[in-house]
């Protein structure tokens, strides 16, 4: 097993290196998903959850999860409403919906492993049709040191490595698998992490046959070809991610530079301040720390993850906030801006989404969701090409943030 772990950690394109330890989006996802779960709970409490997965608060949570690399592929499928099968039975059965909401709330507030296991056992006893251990993917983002992710590929990797026959769809099978994962995570604690995402990624790589447990000779030509195609696809995805990350950094730099030139004090997201674009370190432009804006800890942490924030000079008044979106969920960025807007109803900042030109249609779809239009949050957007093209001119001739309005658009 040590040899397999070494392969996993030394491969620069493994999910360990591209998702687990070097992904700012992974860290952002935890806060977005936690806040999304709270929203699901509130919708169920107020009887506004709806009778379909599409456009629901639960869909947002699962979208945030499934965009976390291939490790969570298929995480949303179990929650799609399947009318012919009447599953999962949390959309039309009000009592089951209430049980699910209470389960999420108690798991969200749980402080121990014992509490979580108790809630899982109680949920299983209710036998809600179609609501199986796919929920564990939500629990992972609430308690990453206690609950491992769970999907077909991870299970396949687990079964190959440990010669087990764990099946999907059963909480008891999931809990048995979890016990072995925890045992091995302790045994190899110097190699993995308390966060079970590291060992889950290892099992995922085995399940997707990027790491081969058996001898290559035992594989057919067809299987070998499939593996090669999978590796090529993964390589292209990694290269694409790097290109997108470079674009994201470039757009953040333009926004920091413009803000500084217009006379504002600027700061990048808390997990981006070590970034650099063309030799220009963000730390040389940004404030050293995020000013105290007088909000509760959780809300403040969410706002500190906004990609770029402008303050009126010498104050803690936010005058502009910018989310740079790439291939990740536009909706989560909009929600961070919404949190900011609702936190200061009497003293509102200008809010902008910076978007690749080819994602304008996706953004307009998200901005016209009922949850966004109903909140009446005034979000403008700027295309990557326009920000890059006009950055120098705005820095030279602009005087206030209103200069950006000339290159921004409304939904």
C-alpha positions as CSV (number, residue, x, y, z in Angstrom):
1,X,0.0,0.0,0.0
2,X,2.9,2.4,0.7
3,X,4.1,2.0,-2.9
4,X,0.6,2.9,-4.1
5,X,0.4,6.0,-1.8
6,X,3.8,7.1,-3.1
7,X,2.5,7.0,-6.7
8,X,-0.6,8.9,-5.6
9,X,1.3,11.7,-3.9
10,X,4.1,12.0,-6.4
11,X,1.9,12.4,-9.5
12,X,1.5,16.1,-10.1
13,X,-1.8,15.5,-11.9
14,X,-3.4,13.3,-9.2
15,X,-6.4,14.7,-7.4
16,X,-4.1,14.9,-4.3
17,X,-2.0,17.6,-6.0
18,X,-4.6,19.3,-8.1
19,X,-7.6,19.2,-5.8
20,X,-6.6,18.3,-2.2
21,X,-3.6,20.4,-1.4
22,X,-3.4,23.0,-4.1
23,X,-6.9,24.1,-4.6
24,X,-8.3,27.4,-3.3
25,X,-11.6,26.5,-4.8
26,X,-11.8,23.5,-2.5
27,X,-11.3,25.7,0.6
28,X,-14.0,28.2,-0.7
29,X,-16.4,25.3,-1.3
30,X,-16.6,24.4,2.4
31,X,-18.0,27.8,3.4
32,X,-20.4,27.9,0.4
33,X,-21.7,24.4,1.0
34,X,-22.1,25.0,4.8
35,X,-24.1,28.1,4.1
36,X,-26.1,26.3,1.4
37,X,-27.0,23.5,3.8
38,X,-28.3,26.2,6.3
39,X,-30.4,27.5,3.4
40,X,-31.8,24.0,2.7
41,X,-32.7,23.7,6.4
42,X,-34.4,27.1,6.5
43,X,-36.4,26.3,3.3
44,X,-37.7,23.1,4.8
45,X,-38.6,24.8,8.1
46,X,-40.6,27.5,6.3
47,X,-42.2,25.0,3.9
48,X,-40.5,26.7,0.8
49,X,-38.3,23.8,-0.2
50,X,-40.3,23.0,-3.3
51,X,-41.2,19.7,-5.0
52,X,-38.3,19.3,-7.4
53,X,-34.5,19.2,-7.3
54,X,-34.1,21.7,-10.1
55,X,-33.7,25.3,-9.0
56,X,-33.9,24.2,-5.3
57,X,-31.6,25.2,-2.5
58,X,-30.4,21.6,-2.5
59,X,-29.4,21.8,-6.1
60,X,-27.1,24.7,-5.2
61,X,-25.4,22.6,-2.5
62,X,-24.9,19.6,-4.8
63,X,-23.6,21.8,-7.6
64,X,-21.0,23.2,-5.3
65,X,-20.0,19.6,-4.4
66,X,-19.9,18.2,-7.9
67,X,-17.7,21.0,-9.2
68,X,-15.0,19.8,-6.7
69,X,-13.0,17.8,-9.4
70,X,-13.8,14.2,-10.4
71,X,-13.8,13.0,-6.8
72,X,-17.4,14.0,-6.5
73,X,-18.6,13.0,-9.9
74,X,-22.2,11.9,-9.8
75,X,-22.8,13.3,-6.3
76,X,-26.0,15.1,-7.5
77,X,-27.5,12.1,-9.4
78,X,-29.0,10.5,-6.3
79,X,-30.9,13.7,-5.5
80,X,-32.5,14.2,-9.0
81,X,-36.3,13.8,-8.7
82,X,-37.3,10.7,-10.6
83,X,-41.1,10.9,-11.0
84,X,-41.6,7.3,-12.2
85,X,-39.8,5.9,-9.2
86,X,-41.0,8.6,-6.7
87,X,-37.5,8.9,-5.4
88,X,-35.9,10.4,-3.5
89,X,-39.0,10.7,-1.5
90,X,-38.2,14.2,0.0
91,X,-40.0,16.3,-2.6
92,X,-43.6,15.1,-2.4
93,X,-43.7,13.6,1.1
94,X,-43.8,16.5,3.5
95,X,-43.0,14.3,6.5
96,X,-39.9,12.8,4.8
97,X,-38.8,16.3,3.9
98,X,-39.1,17.4,7.5
99,X,-37.1,14.3,8.6
100,X,-34.4,15.2,6.1
101,X,-34.2,18.8,7.2
102,X,-34.0,17.9,10.9
103,X,-31.3,15.3,10.0
104,X,-29.2,18.0,8.2
105,X,-29.7,20.5,11.1
106,X,-28.6,18.0,13.8
107,X,-25.6,16.9,11.7
108,X,-24.7,20.5,11.0
109,X,-24.6,21.2,14.8
110,X,-23.1,17.9,15.8
111,X,-19.9,18.1,17.8
112,X,-18.9,14.4,17.9
113,X,-18.6,11.3,15.8
114,X,-21.1,9.6,18.1
115,X,-23.8,12.2,17.3
116,X,-23.3,11.9,13.6
117,X,-23.5,8.1,13.6
118,X,-26.6,8.2,15.7
119,X,-28.3,10.6,13.2
120,X,-27.3,8.3,10.3
121,X,-28.8,5.3,12.1
122,X,-32.0,7.2,12.9
123,X,-32.3,8.4,9.3
124,X,-31.8,4.9,8.0
125,X,-34.6,3.6,10.3
126,X,-37.0,6.0,8.7
127,X,-36.4,4.2,5.4
128,X,-37.0,7.2,3.1
129,X,-37.0,5.8,-0.4
130,X,-34.0,6.8,-2.5
131,X,-32.2,8.7,0.3
132,X,-29.1,6.6,0.8
133,X,-25.4,7.3,1.6
134,X,-25.1,9.7,-1.2
135,X,-25.9,12.2,1.6
136,X,-22.4,11.4,3.0
137,X,-21.0,13.7,0.3
138,X,-22.8,16.6,2.1
139,X,-21.7,15.3,5.5
140,X,-18.1,15.3,4.4
141,X,-18.2,19.1,3.8
142,X,-19.7,19.6,7.3
143,X,-17.3,17.2,9.1
144,X,-14.4,16.3,6.8
145,X,-12.4,14.6,9.6
146,X,-15.3,12.2,10.4
147,X,-17.3,11.4,7.2
148,X,-15.5,10.3,4.0
149,X,-17.1,11.0,0.6
150,X,-18.9,8.2,-1.2
151,X,-19.5,7.4,-4.8
152,X,-19.2,4.6,-7.3
153,X,-15.6,5.2,-8.3
154,X,-14.5,5.5,-4.6
155,X,-16.3,2.3,-3.7
156,X,-14.7,0.5,-6.7
157,X,-11.3,1.7,-5.6
158,X,-12.0,0.6,-2.0
159,X,-13.1,-2.8,-3.1
160,X,-10.1,-3.3,-5.4
161,X,-7.6,-2.3,-2.7
162,X,-9.1,-4.2,0.2
163,X,-10.7,-7.1,-1.7
164,X,-14.1,-6.1,-0.3
165,X,-17.6,-6.2,-1.8
166,X,-19.0,-2.9,-0.5
167,X,-22.3,-2.0,-2.4
168,X,-23.8,1.3,-3.1
169,X,-27.1,2.4,-1.7
170,X,-26.7,1.0,1.9
171,X,-25.9,3.1,4.9
172,X,-24.7,0.0,6.8
173,X,-22.3,-0.8,3.9
174,X,-21.1,2.8,3.9
175,X,-20.4,2.7,7.7
176,X,-18.5,-0.5,7.3
177,X,-16.4,1.0,4.6
178,X,-15.9,4.1,6.7
179,X,-14.4,2.1,9.6
180,X,-11.8,0.6,7.4
181,X,-11.0,3.9,5.8
182,X,-10.5,5.5,9.3
183,X,-8.3,2.6,10.4
184,X,-6.0,2.9,7.4
185,X,-6.0,6.7,7.7
186,X,-4.6,6.3,11.2
187,X,-2.1,3.6,10.1
188,X,-0.8,5.9,7.3
189,X,-1.4,9.2,9.1
190,X,2.0,10.5,8.0
191,X,0.9,10.1,4.4
192,X,-2.7,11.3,4.4
193,X,-4.4,13.8,6.6
194,X,-7.1,14.1,9.3
195,X,-9.2,15.5,6.5
196,X,-10.6,12.3,4.8
197,X,-10.6,14.0,1.4
198,X,-6.9,12.9,1.0
199,X,-7.6,9.2,1.4
200,X,-10.8,9.4,-0.5
201,X,-8.9,10.9,-3.5
202,X,-6.5,7.9,-3.2
203,X,-9.4,5.4,-3.4
204,X,-10.8,7.5,-6.3
205,X,-7.5,7.2,-8.3
206,X,-7.5,3.4,-7.8
207,X,-11.2,3.2,-8.7
208,X,-10.6,5.2,-11.9
209,X,-7.6,2.9,-12.7
210,X,-5.1,5.7,-12.7
211,X,-3.4,3.7,-10.0
212,X,-3.3,0.0,-10.8
213,X,-3.5,-2.4,-7.9
214,X,-3.2,-5.6,-10.0
215,X,-0.5,-6.3,-12.6
216,X,-0.9,-4.5,-15.9
217,X,-0.6,-7.9,-17.6
218,X,-4.0,-8.8,-16.1
219,X,-5.7,-6.0,-18.1
220,X,-7.1,-6.5,-21.6
221,X,-6.1,-4.2,-24.5
222,X,-9.5,-2.6,-24.3
223,X,-9.0,-1.8,-20.6
224,X,-5.5,-0.4,-21.2
225,X,-6.8,1.8,-24.0
226,X,-9.6,3.0,-21.7
227,X,-7.1,3.9,-19.0
228,X,-4.9,5.7,-21.5
229,X,-7.8,7.8,-22.7
230,X,-8.7,8.5,-19.1
231,X,-5.2,9.7,-18.3
232,X,-5.1,11.9,-21.4
233,X,-8.5,13.4,-20.4
234,X,-7.2,14.1,-16.9
235,X,-4.0,15.7,-18.2
236,X,-6.1,18.0,-20.4
237,X,-8.3,18.9,-17.5
238,X,-5.3,19.7,-15.3
239,X,-3.8,21.9,-18.1
240,X,-7.2,23.6,-18.5
241,X,-7.4,24.2,-14.8
242,X,-4.0,25.9,-14.8
243,X,-4.9,28.1,-17.7
244,X,-8.1,29.1,-15.9
245,X,-6.3,29.8,-12.7
246,X,-3.8,32.1,-14.5
247,X,-6.7,34.0,-16.1
248,X,-8.4,34.3,-12.7
249,X,-5.2,35.7,-11.2
250,X,-4.8,38.1,-14.1
251,X,-8.4,39.5,-13.6
252,X,-7.8,39.9,-9.9
253,X,-4.7,41.8,-10.5
254,X,-6.5,44.2,-13.0
255,X,-9.2,44.8,-10.3
256,X,-6.6,45.5,-7.6
257,X,-4.6,47.8,-9.8
258,X,-7.7,49.8,-11.0
259,X,-9.0,50.1,-7.4
260,X,-5.6,51.4,-6.2
261,X,-5.3,53.9,-9.1
262,X,-8.8,55.2,-8.4
263,X,-7.9,56.0,-4.8
264,X,-9.4,53.1,-2.9
265,X,-7.7,50.7,-0.5
266,X,-7.9,47.2,-2.0
267,X,-7.6,43.6,-0.8
268,X,-7.8,40.2,-2.4
269,X,-9.6,37.1,-1.0
270,X,-7.9,35.8,2.2
271,X,-6.6,32.7,0.4
272,X,-5.3,34.6,-2.6
273,X,-2.9,37.1,-1.1
274,X,0.2,35.2,-2.0
275,X,-0.6,35.3,-5.7
276,X,1.4,37.1,-8.3
277,X,0.7,38.2,-11.9
278,X,3.6,39.0,-14.2
279,X,5.9,39.6,-11.3
280,X,3.4,41.8,-9.5
281,X,2.7,40.4,-6.0
282,X,-0.8,40.9,-4.7
283,X,0.7,41.5,-1.2
284,X,2.4,44.7,-2.5
285,X,-1.0,46.1,-3.6
286,X,-3.4,44.7,-1.0
287,X,-4.1,45.8,2.5
288,X,-2.2,43.6,5.0
289,X,-5.4,42.4,6.6
290,X,-9.2,42.7,6.1
291,X,-10.6,45.6,8.1
292,X,-13.1,44.9,10.9
293,X,-16.5,45.4,9.3
294,X,-18.5,44.6,12.4
295,X,-20.1,41.4,11.3
296,X,-20.5,38.0,12.9
297,X,-17.6,35.6,12.4
298,X,-19.2,33.3,9.8
299,X,-20.5,36.1,7.7
300,X,-17.2,37.9,7.8
301,X,-15.3,34.8,6.7
302,X,-17.6,34.5,3.7
303,X,-17.1,38.1,2.7
304,X,-13.3,37.8,3.1
305,X,-13.5,35.1,0.4
306,X,-14.8,37.6,-2.2
307,X,-12.0,37.8,-4.8
308,X,-11.4,41.5,-4.6
309,X,-12.9,44.2,-2.3
310,X,-12.4,48.0,-2.4
311,X,-12.7,50.2,0.6
312,X,-13.0,53.9,0.9
313,X,-9.5,55.2,1.8
314,X,-8.8,55.1,5.5
315,X,-12.2,53.5,6.4
316,X,-13.8,50.1,6.8
317,X,-16.5,51.1,4.3
318,X,-16.8,48.6,1.4
319,X,-17.4,50.5,-1.8
320,X,-16.9,47.8,-4.4
321,X,-16.8,44.0,-4.4
322,X,-15.8,41.7,-7.3
323,X,-16.2,37.9,-7.9
324,X,-14.1,36.5,-10.7
325,X,-15.7,33.3,-12.1
326,X,-14.2,30.7,-14.3
327,X,-15.7,27.2,-14.7
328,X,-16.8,27.0,-11.1
329,X,-20.3,27.7,-9.9
330,X,-21.3,31.3,-10.7
331,X,-24.1,30.9,-8.2
332,X,-21.8,30.6,-5.2
333,X,-20.0,33.8,-6.2
334,X,-23.3,35.6,-6.5
335,X,-24.3,34.4,-3.1
336,X,-21.1,35.8,-1.5
337,X,-22.0,39.2,-3.0
338,X,-25.6,38.8,-1.8
339,X,-24.3,38.1,1.7
340,X,-22.4,41.4,1.5
341,X,-25.4,43.3,0.1
342,X,-27.8,42.1,2.8
343,X,-25.2,42.7,5.6
344,X,-25.2,46.5,4.8
345,X,-28.7,47.4,3.6
346,X,-28.2,51.1,4.4
347,X,-24.7,51.5,3.0
348,X,-24.5,49.3,-0.2
349,X,-21.4,48.6,-2.3
350,X,-21.2,48.2,-6.0
351,X,-21.2,44.5,-6.9
352,X,-19.6,43.0,-10.0
353,X,-19.2,39.5,-11.4
354,X,-16.2,39.2,-13.8
355,X,-16.9,36.5,-16.3
356,X,-15.2,34.8,-19.3
357,X,-16.8,35.9,-22.5
358,X,-18.1,32.4,-23.3
359,X,-19.9,32.2,-20.0
360,X,-22.1,35.2,-20.4
361,X,-25.2,33.1,-21.1
362,X,-24.6,31.0,-18.0
363,X,-24.3,34.1,-15.9
364,X,-27.5,35.6,-17.2
365,X,-29.3,32.3,-16.4
366,X,-28.0,32.4,-12.8
367,X,-28.8,36.1,-12.3
368,X,-32.4,35.5,-13.4
369,X,-33.0,32.7,-11.0
370,X,-36.0,33.4,-8.7
371,X,-33.8,33.3,-5.6
372,X,-31.6,36.1,-7.0
373,X,-34.2,38.3,-8.7
374,X,-36.4,38.0,-5.6
375,X,-33.6,39.4,-3.4
376,X,-33.2,42.4,-5.7
377,X,-29.5,42.5,-5.4
378,X,-28.0,44.9,-8.0
379,X,-25.2,42.8,-9.5
380,X,-23.5,44.0,-12.7
381,X,-21.0,42.0,-14.8
382,X,-17.9,42.7,-16.8
383,X,-16.5,40.4,-19.5
384,X,-12.8,39.3,-19.2
385,X,-12.0,40.8,-22.6
386,X,-13.4,44.2,-21.6
387,X,-11.6,44.4,-18.3
388,X,-8.3,43.5,-20.0
389,X,-8.8,45.9,-22.8
390,X,-9.8,48.9,-20.8
391,X,-7.8,48.4,-17.6
392,X,-5.0,50.9,-18.6
393,X,-7.4,53.6,-19.7
394,X,-9.5,53.4,-16.5
395,X,-6.3,53.6,-14.4
396,X,-5.2,56.6,-16.4
397,X,-8.4,58.6,-16.9
398,X,-10.8,57.2,-14.3
399,X,-11.6,59.1,-11.1
400,X,-14.2,56.9,-9.2
401,X,-15.6,53.5,-9.4
402,X,-18.3,54.7,-11.7
403,X,-15.7,54.5,-14.5
404,X,-16.4,50.7,-14.4
405,X,-20.0,51.2,-15.2
406,X,-19.1,52.1,-18.8
407,X,-17.7,48.6,-19.4
408,X,-20.2,46.7,-17.2
409,X,-23.5,45.2,-18.1
410,X,-26.8,44.5,-16.3
411,X,-28.7,41.2,-16.5
